[in-house]
Amino acid sequence: MGQTEQEFQSLMPLTGTVETWFGEFELDHSFPTTEAAERIYELMDHQRAAQLYLWGLPLVGMTRWLVAYQESYEEFDYNTLVSVHSFNERRGILTANETTDYFFGFSDTRETAVVLEIPPGTMVGMIVDMWQQSPSDVGIFGPNAGAGGAHVIVGPNTPADAVPEPGDGQLVHRVDTDRVFYVLRAIGTPEEVADLSGRLRLYNYGQEPAIKILDGEDKFTAQYQPRGLAFWEMLHRGITEEVVQERDRLFMYWLRTLGIEKGETFAPTDRQRRSLE
């Protein structure tokens, strides 16, 4: 049975009050009043901010992790691993456990592909891009099942002539971001862990195979997402330093309506700040 004109007019009058999930809004000849329109725009901003918060969680977490290491360790750079042993070194990580020796680090694929050489042995880990998407595990759960091997990582802007030719059992992984993150766990006695980690190699293609490992120095570094406006500042940094995925164009438009734009200064208006906070 269809809705009558009278029933429709009672629910959506040309002039009068409309009751909604978000409260009452006044219409004037079928248009929201100035006050109602302002409230509607604020609701739209708030809804967009809530969805953008959830969307941005992976990138913000990875960006903050990179920033934390850059600010905490003077010698930290791309292709550097941080050796994590103590409780204080891992308490900023949401899912770390107390029984594993971790090695964390980042690489940059913009100039050349990156090569991660995993030695044979009991090592568990994965390659992760800045959106926390993993093209492959490494170590005993990886494609080489603990036998060791070289993983070549190619990003969206890696020049074609800066990628090694296939061969010698190298596995090529393509990631959707310029930077890439590693989660590596060495399993065994302290001596076995030292031996395994010492045989890791992490370098850009064309460089000499090498490994640089920094001690965590019992430092606390916050790898979780910050709260308040700091979350959005970190998201702005993340999208500015990374490529935009085709799937994310709508989210980038929403960000722009809230004062956040790739490559531009982070300067939301007071109203935008209220929605973001």
C-alpha positions as CSV (number, residue, x, y, z in Angstrom):
1,M,0.0,0.0,0.0
2,G,1.5,3.3,-1.0
3,Q,2.0,6.4,1.1
4,T,-0.7,9.1,0.6
5,E,0.1,12.7,-0.1
6,Q,-1.3,13.7,3.3
7,E,0.9,11.2,5.1
8,F,4.0,12.4,3.2
9,Q,3.1,16.0,4.0
10,S,2.7,15.2,7.7
11,L,6.2,13.7,7.8
12,M,7.9,16.2,5.4
13,P,6.0,19.5,5.5
14,L,6.8,22.3,3.1
15,T,7.1,24.6,6.1
16,G,7.3,23.4,9.7
17,T,9.2,21.0,11.9
18,V,10.8,17.7,10.7
19,E,11.7,15.1,13.4
20,T,14.9,13.1,12.7
21,W,17.3,10.8,14.5
22,F,19.5,13.9,15.1
23,G,16.7,16.1,16.4
24,E,14.2,18.5,15.0
25,F,14.9,20.7,12.0
26,E,12.8,23.7,10.7
27,L,11.9,24.0,7.1
28,D,10.8,27.1,5.3
29,H,9.0,26.4,2.0
30,S,10.9,23.0,1.8
31,F,14.3,24.5,2.5
32,P,16.1,24.2,5.8
33,T,16.2,27.5,7.7
34,T,19.7,29.1,8.1
35,E,20.0,27.7,11.6
36,A,18.9,24.2,10.5
37,A,21.3,24.2,7.6
38,E,24.2,25.1,9.8
39,R,23.4,22.2,12.1
40,I,23.1,19.9,9.2
41,Y,26.5,20.9,7.9
42,E,28.0,20.4,11.3
43,L,26.4,16.9,11.5
44,M,27.9,16.0,8.1
45,D,31.3,17.2,9.2
46,H,31.1,15.1,12.4
47,Q,29.9,12.0,10.5
48,R,32.8,12.4,8.0
49,A,35.3,12.9,10.8
50,A,34.1,9.7,12.6
51,Q,34.5,7.7,9.4
52,L,37.8,9.3,8.6
53,Y,39.1,8.5,12.1
54,L,38.4,4.8,11.6
55,W,39.8,4.9,8.0
56,G,43.0,6.6,9.1
57,L,43.9,4.3,12.0
58,P,46.4,2.1,10.2
59,L,48.3,5.0,8.5
60,V,48.4,7.1,11.7
61,G,49.7,4.1,13.7
62,M,52.5,3.4,11.2
63,T,53.4,7.1,10.8
64,R,53.6,7.6,14.5
65,W,55.8,4.5,14.9
66,L,58.3,5.8,12.3
67,V,58.3,9.3,13.8
68,A,58.8,7.8,17.3
69,Y,61.9,5.9,16.1
70,Q,63.3,9.0,14.2
71,E,62.9,11.1,17.3
72,S,64.2,8.6,19.9
73,Y,67.3,7.2,18.2
74,E,69.8,9.5,16.7
75,E,71.3,6.8,14.4
76,F,67.9,5.5,13.2
77,D,67.3,5.6,9.4
78,Y,65.6,3.6,6.7
79,N,67.0,0.0,6.5
80,T,67.7,0.2,10.3
81,L,66.3,-2.4,12.7
82,V,65.6,-1.6,16.4
83,S,66.2,-4.6,18.7
84,V,63.4,-4.7,21.3
85,H,63.9,-6.7,24.5
86,S,62.7,-4.9,27.6
87,F,59.1,-4.3,28.8
88,N,59.6,-0.5,28.5
89,E,60.7,-0.8,24.8
90,R,57.6,-2.7,23.9
91,R,54.8,-1.2,26.1
92,G,54.0,1.4,23.4
93,I,53.0,-1.4,21.0
94,L,49.4,-2.6,21.2
95,T,50.0,-6.3,20.6
96,A,53.5,-7.0,21.7
97,N,54.2,-10.0,24.0
98,E,56.9,-10.4,26.7
99,T,58.5,-13.6,25.4
100,T,59.8,-12.7,22.0
101,D,62.9,-10.8,20.7
102,Y,61.5,-8.3,18.2
103,F,63.3,-6.4,15.4
104,F,61.4,-3.5,13.9
105,G,62.3,-1.2,11.0
106,F,61.3,0.8,7.9
107,S,62.6,1.1,4.4
108,D,62.0,3.5,1.5
109,T,61.4,2.2,-2.0
110,R,61.2,5.5,-3.9
111,E,64.7,5.4,-5.4
112,T,65.4,1.7,-5.6
113,A,63.8,-1.6,-4.6
114,V,64.6,-2.9,-1.1
115,V,66.2,-6.3,-0.4
116,L,65.5,-8.1,2.8
117,E,67.6,-11.3,3.2
118,I,66.3,-13.7,5.8
119,P,68.7,-16.4,7.1
120,P,67.7,-20.0,7.5
121,G,66.4,-20.7,11.0
122,T,63.5,-20.1,13.3
123,M,62.5,-16.6,12.4
124,V,58.9,-15.3,12.2
125,G,57.9,-12.0,10.6
126,M,56.1,-10.1,7.9
127,I,56.5,-7.2,5.5
128,V,53.8,-4.5,6.0
129,D,53.1,-1.3,4.1
130,M,52.1,2.0,5.7
131,W,48.4,1.0,5.6
132,Q,49.2,-2.3,7.5
133,Q,48.7,-4.4,4.4
134,S,51.1,-7.3,4.2
135,P,52.2,-8.8,0.8
136,S,54.0,-11.7,2.5
137,D,55.2,-13.4,5.7
138,V,58.9,-14.1,6.0
139,G,60.7,-16.9,7.9
140,I,59.1,-20.1,8.9
141,F,55.6,-19.0,7.9
142,G,56.8,-17.4,4.7
143,P,57.0,-18.9,1.2
144,N,60.5,-20.3,1.9
145,A,59.2,-22.0,5.1
146,G,62.3,-21.2,7.2
147,A,64.9,-22.1,4.5
148,G,66.0,-18.5,4.2
149,G,66.0,-16.3,1.1
150,A,65.9,-12.8,-0.4
151,H,62.7,-10.8,-0.5
152,V,62.7,-7.9,-3.0
153,I,60.2,-5.1,-2.2
154,V,59.0,-2.8,-4.9
155,G,56.9,0.3,-4.2
156,P,54.5,2.3,-6.5
157,N,57.3,4.8,-7.4
158,T,60.3,2.4,-7.7
159,P,62.0,3.0,-11.0
160,A,61.8,0.0,-13.3
161,D,65.6,0.0,-13.8
162,A,66.1,-0.1,-10.0
163,V,64.6,-3.5,-9.5
164,P,66.9,-6.6,-9.7
165,E,66.4,-9.1,-12.5
166,P,64.5,-12.2,-11.4
167,G,66.7,-15.1,-10.4
168,D,68.6,-16.9,-7.7
169,G,65.3,-17.6,-5.8
170,Q,64.5,-14.0,-5.1
171,L,60.9,-13.4,-4.2
172,V,59.4,-10.1,-5.4
173,H,56.7,-8.3,-3.4
174,R,54.9,-5.2,-4.6
175,V,53.5,-2.8,-1.9
176,D,51.1,0.1,-2.3
177,T,53.1,2.6,-0.3
178,D,56.5,4.1,-0.7
179,R,57.6,3.1,2.7
180,V,57.5,-0.4,4.1
181,F,57.7,-1.8,7.7
182,Y,59.1,-5.0,9.1
183,V,58.0,-7.1,12.0
184,L,60.7,-9.7,12.7
185,R,60.9,-12.2,15.6
186,A,63.9,-14.4,16.2
187,I,63.1,-17.5,18.2
188,G,65.6,-19.4,20.4
189,T,68.2,-19.0,23.1
190,P,70.0,-15.6,23.4
191,E,72.9,-17.0,21.4
192,E,70.7,-18.3,18.7
193,V,68.8,-15.0,18.5
194,A,72.1,-13.1,18.2
195,D,73.3,-15.4,15.5
196,L,70.0,-15.2,13.5
197,S,69.8,-11.4,13.7
198,G,73.4,-11.0,12.8
199,R,72.8,-12.8,9.5
200,L,69.9,-10.6,8.5
201,R,70.5,-8.2,5.6
202,L,68.5,-5.2,4.7
203,Y,69.5,-2.7,2.0
204,N,68.4,-0.9,-1.1
205,Y,69.2,-2.6,-4.4
206,G,72.6,-1.5,-5.7
207,Q,74.1,-1.2,-2.2
208,E,76.3,-3.7,-0.5
209,P,74.4,-6.2,1.5
210,A,74.5,-5.1,5.2
211,I,72.5,-4.9,8.4
212,K,72.3,-2.1,10.9
213,I,70.7,-3.0,14.3
214,L,70.2,-0.5,17.1
215,D,69.7,-1.5,20.7
216,G,66.3,-0.3,22.1
217,E,68.1,1.3,25.1
218,D,65.1,0.6,27.3
219,K,63.3,3.6,25.8
220,F,59.6,4.0,25.7
221,T,58.4,5.0,22.2
222,A,54.7,5.4,21.5
223,Q,53.6,3.4,18.5
224,Y,49.9,3.7,19.1
225,Q,47.7,6.4,17.6
226,P,47.7,9.8,19.5
227,R,44.4,11.3,20.7
228,G,42.7,14.6,20.0
229,L,43.9,17.0,17.4
230,A,47.3,15.2,17.4
231,F,45.6,12.3,15.6
232,W,44.7,14.5,12.7
233,E,48.1,16.2,12.6
234,M,49.7,12.7,12.3
235,L,47.2,11.7,9.6
236,H,48.0,14.9,7.7
237,R,51.7,14.0,7.9
238,G,51.0,10.5,6.8
239,I,49.0,11.4,3.7
240,T,51.5,14.1,2.8
241,E,54.4,11.7,2.9
242,E,52.7,8.9,1.0
243,V,50.9,8.1,-2.2
244,V,47.2,8.3,-2.4
245,Q,45.4,5.1,-3.2
246,E,42.8,5.2,-6.0
247,R,40.3,3.7,-3.5
248,D,40.8,6.6,-1.1
249,R,39.9,9.6,-3.3
250,L,36.5,10.1,-1.5
251,F,38.2,10.1,1.9
252,M,40.7,12.7,0.6
253,Y,37.8,14.9,-0.5
254,W,36.2,14.5,3.0
255,L,39.6,15.4,4.6
256,R,39.7,18.6,2.5
257,T,36.3,19.7,3.7
258,L,37.7,19.4,7.2
259,G,40.8,21.4,6.6
260,I,43.3,18.6,5.9
261,E,44.8,18.4,2.4
262,K,47.9,16.6,1.1
263,G,50.9,19.0,0.7
264,E,49.1,21.9,2.3
265,T,49.5,23.4,5.8
266,F,47.4,21.8,8.5
267,A,45.2,24.7,9.5
268,P,41.5,23.7,10.2
269,T,39.0,26.4,11.1
270,D,37.5,26.6,14.6
271,R,34.4,24.8,13.4
272,Q,36.5,22.1,11.6
273,R,38.6,21.6,14.8
274,R,35.4,21.0,16.8
275,S,34.4,18.2,14.4
276,L,37.9,16.7,14.4
277,E,38.2,16.8,18.2
